[in-house]
Amino acid sequence: MNIYSNGRLRLPQVEQVLQRPFITPFIAQLSRPLVTQAVREYFAKVRASQQSQTITHFDLEAGITRELSKLMLVRQQRVINATGTIIHTNLGRSPISPELWDQVKDVNTHYNNLELALHKGKRGQRKGLIAELLQALTGADNALVVNNNACSVYLILLALAQGKEVIVSRGEQIQIGGGFRIPDILAMSGAKLVEVGTTNVTTCGDYINAITENTAMVLLVHQSNFAIRGFTESVDIKALKARLPEDVILAVDQGSGVSTEDFCPEEKDIGRYIKQGADLVCFSGDKIIGGPQAGIVCGRDDLVQILEKSPMMRAFRPGRIILSLLEALLVEKLNRSDMGKGISQAQIERLPLTKRYAEKLACYFGDKVEVQPMTAVVGGGTLPDCDYPCYGVAIVGEAKLLSEQLRACPIPVIGVINRDRFVLNLASVTEDDFEVLFEQLCALFAPEQQPVSQKALSQERVSQELGQGKQQEGNS
């Protein structure tokens, strides 16, 4: 590829570049139109550059590769979460169990009965068994699923409180990530916000005294990503429900999705809210419950039916991938199988192993890594006041450079810079991710000393030792 003619820069035709072997993998991953656009944009930069007269064929190829590699990083891909935040919103929240994914493969790669009642041969509802499964899980009369929990809250307000008053404690007028604010959602739904209580204390009497003939609902909101300590008081659900007029709905944005999990006894689960008298409870499907992104509403049958008939349900309803995954998860959760555990439950059960994982890394990589006690959080706006002890490693070296190097691995590793040190918190590293992490650290620290066969043997040995450690842990 000659890029000069009579001393003048003469770039090749874009089509010629697209035929080069180094471009082929990028076309497969990015598509031909995007690669074409990227090459044209790079050529424009070269022409405008002051160094254009000194650029070589190799520079040109390296520059194109660099630009396309940047574009590749934008595409969604697997990463290793070593941040210690188990449900990490930036990293996709709850990973789906591979076995669970395989369960719904045929449903989603073939036609299915999404809106067909097979026993009648007529059109049916698209939620399948989900309502019955959630009834068994929570004790609710009925349930529905929307795209996310923000949709749940908005749909409840729009369908049941538009043009009327909704009473909310001042301590629960929260904002979560992305600018979702309870007062703004109320305003958009057409409901009127009535504030009661104070930031730290809201009593049952505060709610009752605020009720007027135009009151449609009392809305209780999970505080999500913060906690108020000290002198605080909140209402007892059962006592509040007993004093509310029959026509005033008691709705709860439970948020986190705690159901059968046993690692957070201080968090009130969905079933308890239902049992204590809440008319509707909504929560996220991809937080502690451990499913795909979804908003779930459980509660009184008559109210759920009103929500289902709302014109906005067509905009908010999920497709078959979400519904089939959620259905399969709920079956496994009710059967108490490992597949039914959310990622938070599964990883917190494995926290005692993190010390052994960290020690194995330190043993193998010597003075390049240091074992450190750390804390893990569930994250995702679920348990803001709960930390769980665990272990990880600090990698010796310049923190920013290490962060860049590990993000550039074939499967990017996302760690944390803490006090100018780059650390890998192993609480959020799954078992299969640890094996990949180990192999990539081998390639980073000593590639010339780690032939493929030796790396594989080293990885196998560490995996076996960790397996023996887990067996000993279970026997103790």
N, C-alpha and C positions, 0 to 999 in steps of 0.2 A: 504494500500500500504506500505509494509515493505521495507525500503530502506537500512537496515543493515542486515548482516549475519555474525555471529561470529566476531562482532566488525568491520567488513569491509564494506565500502560503496558498496551497490548493488542497482543500479538504476533500476527502472522497465523497461520493454520493452516499446518502443515508442508506439506500438499499444495499450498497456494497458492504457497509458496516453490519447490516442486519444478517448478512450471509456468513459472517465470521463465526467460527466455532465458539468463541468465548461469550457470544451473545445468546446462544441457544438456551442455556439454563434460565436466563432472565426472561426470555419470551415465554417459556413454559410456566413461570411463576407470576409474571406481571401482565402478560398479554402483549401481542405485537403492537397495537396502537399506543400503549403507554411507553413501551421501550422506544418506539419511533419518536415520540414527542420528547422523551428525555434526551435522546441523541441529538435531535435538532437544537434543543435548548443549550446543550453543552457546546455544540459547534458555534452557536451565537456568542457564548462566553469566550471561546477561544479567539474568535475573530475580533472581539472587542478588547482582548487582553493585550497589554504591552509586551508580554512574553511570547506572543504568537509567532514571532520570527525565529525563536529558539526551540520551539516545541518539536519533539521527535515523534516518530511512529509509536514508540513504546509509551511515551507520555500521553499520547492521544488515547491509546487503548486503556491505559491505567486510569485516566480521567473519566472515561465512559464507565468503566467498571466501578469506580468510586461513586459516581452519581447513581448508577442503577442499584448499587448495594444500599445506599441511603434509602432509596425508594422501597427496597425489599423490607427494610425495618418497619415501614409503615403498615405492611400487611399483617393481619392477625396471625400469631404463631404461638406455639408452646413456649412457656418460660418456666424457670424454677424459682419458686417463691421462697427466699431466704430472709424475709423481712421480720418474721415473728408475728405478723398480723395474718391470722389464719383465713379470715374472710376479707380479702383485700379487694376493694372495689375497683382499683386500677388494674388488677390482675385477674379480673373475671369472676370475683367472688367465689362461689362454691363450685369446684370441679365436679363433674359428673362421674360416678363410678363407671369404669370401662365395661363391667359386666352389665350394668343397668343400661348403658348405651347400646350394647349388643342386643339386649332384650327387645328394644323398640326399633331395631334396624329394619326388619321386614315391613313393619307398619308404615315406615316413612320412605321406603324405597319402592313401594308398590301402592296401588290404590288401597284405601281403607274405608271403614264405615264412619267417617268423621261426623256426618250428619244424616246417617241412615239407621233407622231402627230395624235391625235385621229380623227381629221376631214378628214385626208387622209388615215389613216390606215397604215402609213409608218413611218420609222425612222425619228425622228425630233431632234431639238436642245434641250439640257438639261436645258436651262435657263428659260423655261416657259414664264410667263408674266413679268419677271424682267426687260427686256430691255424697254418694253412699260411703265412700272411703273416709271422707272428712267427717262425716257424721259419726262413724265408728271411732275416729281419732279424737274428736273434740266434744262430741255430744250435741253438736248443733243440729237443728232441724234440716237445714239446707245449706248449700254453698255454691259459689261461682268463682270463676277464675278470669282475671284480666291481665294486661301486659306487665304491670308492676304495681307496687303498693301505692305509689302516688296516684295512679288511676283509680285504685280502690277508694281512697279518701275522696277524690274529686267526684266519683260516681255516686257515692253515698250522699254527699252534700247536694249535688245537683238534682238527684232523683227524689230526695226525701226532705230537703230543707230549702229549696230555692224560694227566695222571697220571704223567708222566715228567719227567726233568730236561732242561733246556735251558741250555746254557752260553753266557754273554754276557760280553764284556769290560766292566769297570767304566767304561771310557772311552766306551762306546757305549750306556749306559743313559740314553737321551736323553728329553727332553720337547719335543714340537713344539707349535705353536699349538693352542688349544682344550683343553689339558690332556691330550693323548695322551701317555702315559708307557709306555715299554717294560716296566718292572716291573709296572705295573698291568694291562697287556694279557696278560702271562704269567699273572698270578694269575687273571684272569677266564677264561682259556682252560682253567684246571685244570693247567697246566704248572708245574713247580717251577723257579724261577730259581736258577742256580748262577753266582756271580760269580767272575771270574778276572782276574788282572793288576791293573794300577793305572790311574789316570786317563790317564796319558800313555804307558805302556808295557805291552803285552800280547804275549807271545811265543807261538810255536807250542807250546813245552813247557807253558805255562800251560794251554792247552786240553787237551792230551793227558793231563796229570797229573790233570785234574779228571774224567776219564771214569770212570764206574762202570757196573755192569751195568744200571742204570736210566736211563742217558743215551740220550735219543732224538735230540738235535739240538745242533749248534753253530750259533748265530745271529749273523751279522755284520750290524751296523746302520750305515747311512750317518749321519754326524753332522749332516746336514741344515742346521741354522741356526747353527752355530758351528764354530770351528776351533781346534785345539790346536797351538801353534807351539813351537819350541825342541827340547828333548830328548824325542823321541817315537819310538815303534817300534810297527808293526803287522805282522800276519802276511802271509806270502806265501800266496795261496790255493792254488796248486798244491802247495806243500810241506805245507800243513796237510791237504789232501785225501789226499795220499799216506800220511799217518800215521794218519788216522782209521780206526777199524774200519768194515767194510763196512755194518754196520747203523746207524751214526750218520750222520744226514742233515746235510749242510752247506747251510744256507739263508742267503741274503743279502737283506737289505732295502736294495736299491740306491737306492730313493727317487726320484731325480731324473729318471730316464728317458732318460739320455744313450744315444744309439744311433749315428747316423751323423753327428752334429753335429761341426764341426771347430773351434769356438771355445773349447773347454775340454779341451785334450789332457791336462791333469793329472787329469781326472776319469775313472775307470775305467768304460768302457761296459758295457752288459748282455752283449754278445757275449763280451767278454774274461772276465767272470766265468764264463760257461758254458764257454768253451774251457778255462779253467784248472781246471775240475772242480766248480764249484758245482752242487749237485743241484737247487736251486730259486733263482730270482731274482725278486723282486717289485719293482714300481715304479709311479709315478703316470702316468696317461695324459694329464694336463692340465698337466704341467710342461714340461720341455725337449722332450719328444717333440711337444708342441703340439696335443694332441687334446682331446676332451671329458673331464670328470671321470670317472675310472675307475681301478681298481686292476688291474694286469696281473701274472700269475704265469707265468713260463716255466721249463721245466726237464725233468726226467726224465718220460717218459711214464707210468710206473707210479704216480709220486707225484701227477702232475696228475690222473690218473683217480681216485685216492682222494679228492682235494679235490672233484672234480666230483660224487662220490657222497655227499658230506657233506649231511646234512639242512639245514645252514645255507646251502647254495648257493642254495636257493629264496629265502631272505631277502636274500641278497647280490647276486643276479644282476641285471644292468642290463637295460633295455628296448631296443626296436629303434632308438630315436633314437641312443643312445650307441653301440650296436653298429654301426649303419650308418655313422655318422660316423667311428668308429675304423677300420673296414674300408676306407673310401674314403681316409682319411689314410695308412694303411699302404701302399696301392697307390701313391699319389703319392710317398711317401717312398722306396719301393723303385725307382721310376722316376726319382728324383732331380729331380723337378719343383719349381717354386717353391711350388706348393700343398702339397707335402709337408714344407716347412720349418716348423718350429715358430716361434711368434712371437719367441722369444729369438734363434734363428739369423737370422731375417729382420731384426730390428731392430738386432742387433749389426753385421750387414753394412752397415747404413745409417748407422752412427755418424759416419763422416767427413762426412756431409751435415748433421749437426746444427749445425755452425758456420755454414754458409751459411743454414740456416733462421733461426738466431738473428740473423744480420746483416741479413737481409731484414726481420725484425720491427723491429729497431733503426732501420733505414733508413726504414721507413714511419712508425713511431710516434715517432721522434725521442727526445726526452729522457724519454719516459714509460717506456721500457724500456732496460735495460743488458745487453749481452752478457756472459756469465760462463762461464769453464771450469768444468765439473762432472764428476762421475763417475756412472756407471750401474751398477746391480747386476741380475743375473738375477732374484733373489728366489725366492719360493715354497719356501724351504727347499732350495735346490739347490746353489749355489756360494758358500758363506758367506765365502770368502777371496778372491774375485775382484772387482775393480773395473775398470771400463772407462771410459777418458777420453771425454768428450763435451762438448757445449755446451748452454746454455740461456739464459734471460733472467731478470733480476730486474725486477719491475714496481715503479715508484716510487709510493709511497703507503703508507697505513696497512695493514699486512700482514693483520690480522684482517678488516678491512672488505673488502679485495680478495679474500680467500679466500671470504667470504660472497657477494660479487657474482658471482664466477665460478662458484660452485656453483649460483647462481640462474639461470644462462644456460639457454636452451632445451635445449642439450645441456651438462650441467654439466661444468665443467673442474676437475679435481682436481690442485692443485699442492701445494707444500710451503712452510711457514714456516720459514726458516732464518736465525738471528741477526736476528730481528725484520724480515726482509724476505720478501716473497712471491715465490717463484721458480717458474718453469716449466722443468722439465728435459725437453728435447726428445728424449731418447733413447727414451722410451717413447711418443712421439706418432707414430702411424702416418701414412702419407702422406695418406690421405683425411681423417683427423682434423685434420691441420695446416690444411687448407683451411677446415674448420669453425671451428677455433680462430681463424684470422685474421679471418674474417667476424665472429665474436662479439667479438673485441677491437676491431674497427672500431665496432661498435654500442655498446660500453662507453665507449670513449675519445672518440669524436667523432660521436655519432649525428646531430647537427644538420648536420654537414658531409658526411655520407655518405648521399646518396640511394641508393635501391636500385640503380639502374643503375650509378652510379659505384662503389658497393661491389663489384658484380659484376665490373666492368671491372678494378678494383684487384686483386681476388682472382685473376682470370684472368691478369693480368700477373705477379703473384707466382708463380703456379703454373707459368707458362711459363718464367720465369727459373729457378725451381728445377729444372724439367725439363731445361733447358739445362745447369744446373750438374751434374746427375746424369750427363748424357751426357759432359760433360768429365771428371768423376770417373772414369767407366768407361774413358775413353780414356787416362787418365794412368797 
